Amino acid sequence: MKKFFLPFLAMTLFVIPVMAQNTFNKGDRVVNLSVGFGSGLYSGSAYSNVTPAIAGSYEYGV
C-alpha cells in the first residue's frame, strides 16, 4: 500500500498544480447562475420539502 500511496501523494502535490492555468485576467467579466438540489428539512416531528436554492454572482477582474 505504501508503494502506491507515496508516489500518488507526490504526484498530487507537485505535478497537478503545475498544470493550473490563469483563470481570470484584468477586465474579465464572469456571470454565474446556479440552482441547488432541494432537500428535506426536519422540523421537529416530520420532514418537509424546501424549494431548491437559487444563487447568482457577477465578478469583474481587477
C-alpha positions as CSV (number, residue, x, y, z in Angstrom):
1,M,0.0,0.0,0.0
2,K,2.9,2.4,0.8
3,K,4.4,1.8,-2.6
4,F,1.3,3.1,-4.2
5,F,0.3,5.8,-1.8
6,L,3.6,7.8,-1.5
7,P,4.1,8.2,-5.3
8,F,0.5,9.1,-5.7
9,L,0.7,11.7,-3.0
10,A,3.9,13.2,-4.5
11,M,2.2,13.4,-7.9
12,T,-0.8,15.1,-6.5
13,L,1.2,17.7,-4.6
14,F,3.8,18.5,-7.2
15,V,2.6,17.6,-10.7
16,I,-1.1,18.6,-10.8
17,P,-0.6,22.2,-9.6
18,V,1.9,22.7,-12.5
19,M,-0.9,22.2,-15.0
20,A,-3.0,25.0,-13.5
21,Q,-3.8,28.0,-15.7
22,N,-4.6,31.6,-15.1
23,T,-8.4,31.7,-14.9
24,F,-9.0,35.5,-14.6
25,N,-7.3,38.3,-16.4
26,K,-7.7,42.1,-15.9
27,G,-11.0,43.2,-17.3
28,D,-12.6,39.8,-17.4
29,R,-16.3,39.6,-16.6
30,V,-18.0,36.4,-15.3
31,V,-21.6,35.7,-14.6
32,N,-22.6,32.7,-12.5
33,L,-26.2,31.4,-12.1
34,S,-26.8,28.2,-10.2
35,V,-29.7,26.1,-8.9
36,G,-29.2,23.7,-6.0
37,F,-31.0,20.5,-5.2
38,G,-34.0,20.6,-2.9
39,S,-33.5,18.7,0.4
40,G,-35.6,17.5,3.3
41,L,-35.9,19.9,6.2
42,Y,-36.5,18.3,9.6
43,S,-38.9,20.4,11.6
44,G,-39.4,18.6,14.9
45,S,-41.8,15.8,14.1
46,A,-41.7,15.4,10.3
47,Y,-39.7,16.2,7.2
48,S,-40.9,18.9,4.9
49,N,-39.7,19.8,1.4
50,V,-38.0,23.0,0.7
51,T,-37.5,24.8,-2.6
52,P,-34.1,24.5,-4.3
53,A,-31.6,27.2,-3.6
54,I,-31.1,29.7,-6.4
55,A,-27.9,31.8,-6.5
56,G,-26.2,34.2,-8.8
57,S,-23.0,36.2,-8.9
58,Y,-21.0,38.6,-11.0
59,E,-17.3,39.0,-11.0
60,Y,-15.0,41.6,-12.6
61,G,-11.2,41.0,-12.9
62,V,-9.3,43.9,-11.4
